[in-house]
Amino acid sequence: MRIDPERLAYWYFRLNGFLNIVNFVVHPDVGRRQRTDADILGVRFPYRAELLENPMFDDEVLIQTTNKPLVVLAEVKTSRCRLNGPWTDPQRENMQRVLRAVGVFPQEIIEQVAQSLYRSGVWENENYLMTLVCLGAEESTQVKQDYPQVPQILWNHILEFIFERFTSYRRQKSEHPQWDAEGRRLYLLACKARDKQEFIEGVDVVVPIRPVKEMRGLLRGIDTEIEREDDRL
């Protein structure tokens, strides 16, 4: 299964209770050319709980607080984690533009929040926590050195989480015709894979993996099953 890393990131955040915008564009004050875009912009509310009985546990690597809304600005990379210049260079003032566009914080503290995010990648007060997040295939020592509080979340970890979520709650997640194709394929692959490792090897995110003959047949079967489900709808 080939999947755009931003779509995989979207599903990871979504399964952790985030409301997401993918490719959030930062527009200029003058002219037409966009200044940059955020790969994922998401917010998770503090009392999120899925299922009344046996609630699902979200990823502790990502969930840093339980008593206030969590806002994330995520950079998605296919290889090593990295924070792009538009989010680390105060001179460009892209952070201020994003904060104003999102509207979480009052105008009088926008500059304070932006400067904290430029310095450390994190800002927090009694009402909110906002953090940059890096997603990629391997950790960056540069990010760890410059922004030690910024989470670096790797693709293998993300795929492990998705596998556990879909297999542990297989019945609860089984009916999902409204999901996009990527979500439906991830679910079917998780349910049909013999184990977590086969699932991870069946998802091509970073390094192209040529599936073995058995895996190619499995993926074709998944596509056929999705097509039949669409026909029924």
C-alpha positions as CSV (number, residue, x, y, z in Angstrom):
1,M,0.0,0.0,0.0
2,R,1.4,3.4,-1.0
3,I,0.3,6.3,1.0
4,D,1.2,10.0,1.0
5,P,3.0,10.7,4.3
6,E,0.7,13.6,5.0
7,R,-2.3,11.4,4.6
8,L,-0.8,8.9,7.0
9,A,-0.1,11.7,9.5
10,Y,-3.7,12.9,9.1
11,W,-5.0,9.4,10.1
12,Y,-2.6,9.2,13.0
13,F,-3.8,12.5,14.4
14,R,-7.4,11.8,13.6
15,L,-7.2,8.4,15.5
16,N,-5.8,10.3,18.5
17,G,-8.8,12.6,18.6
18,F,-7.5,15.6,16.7
19,L,-9.5,17.8,14.4
20,N,-7.2,18.4,11.4
21,I,-6.5,20.6,8.5
22,V,-4.0,19.3,6.0
23,N,-1.9,21.7,4.0
24,F,-2.9,24.9,5.9
25,V,-1.8,27.7,3.6
26,V,-0.3,30.9,5.0
27,H,-1.3,33.7,2.6
28,P,0.6,36.9,2.1
29,D,-0.5,40.4,3.2
30,V,0.3,41.7,-0.3
31,G,0.4,39.8,-3.6
32,R,-0.7,36.3,-4.7
33,R,2.2,34.0,-3.8
34,Q,1.6,32.0,-0.6
35,R,4.3,32.3,2.1
36,T,4.3,28.7,3.2
37,D,1.9,26.0,4.4
38,A,1.6,23.8,7.5
39,D,1.5,20.1,6.7
40,I,-0.9,19.4,9.5
41,L,-2.7,21.8,11.8
42,G,-4.7,20.1,14.5
43,V,-6.4,20.6,17.8
44,R,-7.4,18.0,20.4
45,F,-9.7,18.9,23.3
46,P,-8.9,17.8,26.9
47,Y,-11.9,15.6,27.6
48,R,-11.8,13.6,24.4
49,A,-12.9,10.0,25.0
50,E,-14.0,7.5,22.4
51,L,-16.4,4.7,23.5
52,L,-18.4,4.9,26.7
53,E,-17.2,1.5,27.9
54,N,-13.5,0.5,27.6
55,P,-12.4,3.9,26.2
56,M,-9.6,3.9,23.7
57,F,-6.2,5.0,24.9
58,D,-4.5,7.6,22.7
59,D,-0.7,7.8,22.1
60,E,1.2,9.0,25.1
61,V,4.1,10.1,22.9
62,L,1.7,12.7,21.4
63,I,-0.7,13.5,24.2
64,Q,1.2,15.8,26.6
65,T,-1.7,17.2,28.6
66,T,-5.1,16.1,29.7
67,N,-6.5,19.3,31.2
68,K,-6.4,21.8,28.3
69,P,-6.7,22.0,24.5
70,L,-3.7,20.8,22.6
71,V,-2.8,22.6,19.3
72,V,-0.2,21.1,17.0
73,L,1.6,22.4,14.0
74,A,3.2,19.4,12.4
75,E,6.0,19.1,9.9
76,V,5.9,15.9,7.9
77,K,9.0,14.4,6.3
78,T,9.5,11.2,4.4
79,S,13.0,10.7,5.8
80,R,14.7,12.5,8.8
81,C,12.6,14.8,11.0
82,R,13.2,18.5,10.3
83,L,11.6,21.8,11.0
84,N,11.5,24.1,8.0
85,G,12.8,27.7,7.9
86,P,9.3,29.2,7.7
87,W,8.6,27.9,11.2
88,T,12.0,28.7,12.8
89,D,12.8,32.1,11.3
90,P,11.2,35.0,13.3
91,Q,12.0,37.4,10.5
92,R,9.4,35.8,8.2
93,E,6.6,36.2,10.7
94,N,4.8,33.2,9.4
95,M,3.9,32.0,12.9
96,Q,2.1,35.2,13.6
97,R,0.0,34.8,10.5
98,V,-0.9,31.2,11.3
99,L,-1.9,32.1,14.9
100,R,-4.1,34.9,13.6
101,A,-5.7,32.7,11.0
102,V,-6.5,29.9,13.4
103,G,-7.9,32.3,16.0
104,V,-7.1,30.4,19.2
105,F,-5.3,33.2,20.9
106,P,-6.4,36.8,21.5
107,Q,-4.6,39.4,19.4
108,E,-2.7,40.9,22.4
109,I,-0.7,37.7,23.1
110,I,-0.1,36.6,19.4
111,E,3.5,38.0,19.5
112,Q,4.3,36.4,22.8
113,V,3.0,33.0,21.6
114,A,4.9,33.3,18.3
115,Q,8.2,34.2,19.9
116,S,7.9,31.2,22.3
117,L,7.3,28.9,19.4
118,Y,10.2,30.3,17.5
119,R,12.5,29.8,20.5
120,S,11.5,26.4,21.9
121,G,8.7,25.1,19.6
122,V,6.3,25.1,22.5
123,W,4.0,27.6,24.2
124,E,1.7,27.0,27.2
125,N,-0.5,29.0,29.6
126,E,-3.3,28.0,32.0
127,N,-5.7,27.6,29.0
128,Y,-3.8,26.1,26.1
129,L,-0.8,24.1,25.0
130,M,0.6,24.6,21.5
131,T,3.6,22.7,20.1
132,L,5.4,22.0,16.9
133,V,5.7,18.3,16.0
134,C,8.0,16.5,13.6
135,L,7.0,13.3,11.8
136,G,9.5,11.3,9.8
137,A,11.5,8.1,9.4
138,E,14.2,8.9,11.9
139,E,15.0,11.4,14.6
140,S,17.1,14.5,14.0
141,T,19.9,15.3,16.4
142,Q,19.6,18.9,15.3
143,V,15.9,19.1,16.2
144,K,16.7,17.4,19.6
145,Q,19.4,19.9,20.3
146,D,17.6,23.1,19.2
147,Y,14.1,22.1,20.2
148,P,14.3,19.4,22.9
149,Q,10.7,19.8,23.9
150,V,9.4,19.2,20.3
151,P,8.1,15.6,19.8
152,Q,9.7,13.6,17.0
153,I,7.4,10.8,16.0
154,L,8.6,8.1,13.6
155,W,6.7,6.3,10.9
156,N,7.2,2.9,12.4
157,H,5.7,4.1,15.7
158,I,2.8,5.6,13.9
159,L,2.1,2.4,12.0
160,E,2.3,0.4,15.2
161,F,-0.2,2.7,16.8
162,I,-2.6,2.4,13.9
163,F,-2.3,-1.4,13.8
164,E,-3.0,-1.7,17.5
165,R,-6.0,0.7,17.3
166,F,-7.6,-1.1,14.3
167,T,-7.0,-4.6,15.6
168,S,-7.8,-4.0,19.3
169,Y,-11.1,-2.2,18.3
170,R,-11.7,-4.1,15.1
171,R,-15.5,-4.5,15.6
172,Q,-16.1,-1.0,16.7
173,K,-14.2,0.4,13.6
174,S,-15.5,-2.1,11.1
175,E,-18.3,0.0,9.6
176,H,-16.8,3.2,8.0
177,P,-18.1,3.9,4.5
178,Q,-17.6,7.6,5.1
179,W,-13.8,7.2,5.5
180,D,-11.5,8.1,2.7
181,A,-9.7,5.4,0.7
182,E,-6.5,5.6,2.7
183,G,-8.2,5.1,6.0
184,R,-10.2,2.1,4.6
185,R,-7.1,0.5,3.2
186,L,-5.2,0.9,6.4
187,Y,-8.0,-0.7,8.3
188,L,-8.3,-3.7,5.9
189,L,-4.6,-4.2,5.8
190,A,-4.3,-4.2,9.6
191,C,-7.1,-6.7,9.9
192,K,-5.8,-9.0,7.2
193,A,-2.1,-8.8,8.1
194,R,-0.8,-11.8,10.1
195,D,1.0,-9.5,12.6
196,K,2.2,-6.0,13.2
197,Q,5.4,-6.4,11.3
198,E,3.6,-7.6,8.1
199,F,1.3,-4.5,8.4
200,I,4.3,-2.2,8.7
201,E,6.1,-3.8,5.8
202,G,2.9,-3.6,3.7
203,V,2.7,0.3,4.0
204,D,5.1,2.1,1.7
205,V,5.7,5.6,3.3
206,V,9.4,6.3,3.4
207,V,11.5,3.7,1.5
208,P,9.8,2.0,-1.4
209,I,9.2,-1.7,-0.4
210,R,8.6,-4.2,-3.1
211,P,6.0,-6.5,-1.6
212,V,6.5,-10.2,-1.8
213,K,4.1,-12.1,-3.9
214,E,1.8,-13.0,-1.0
215,M,1.6,-9.3,0.0
216,R,0.8,-8.1,-3.5
217,G,-2.1,-10.5,-3.6
218,L,-3.3,-9.3,-0.2
219,L,-3.3,-5.6,-1.3
220,R,-5.1,-6.5,-4.6
221,G,-7.8,-8.2,-2.5
222,I,-8.1,-5.1,-0.3
223,D,-8.7,-2.9,-3.3
224,T,-11.3,-5.3,-4.6
225,E,-13.1,-5.3,-1.3
226,I,-13.2,-1.5,-1.2
227,E,-14.6,-1.4,-4.7
228,R,-17.3,-3.9,-3.8
229,E,-18.2,-1.8,-0.7
230,D,-18.5,1.3,-2.9
231,D,-20.7,-0.5,-5.3
232,R,-23.1,-1.5,-2.5
233,L,-23.3,2.1,-1.4
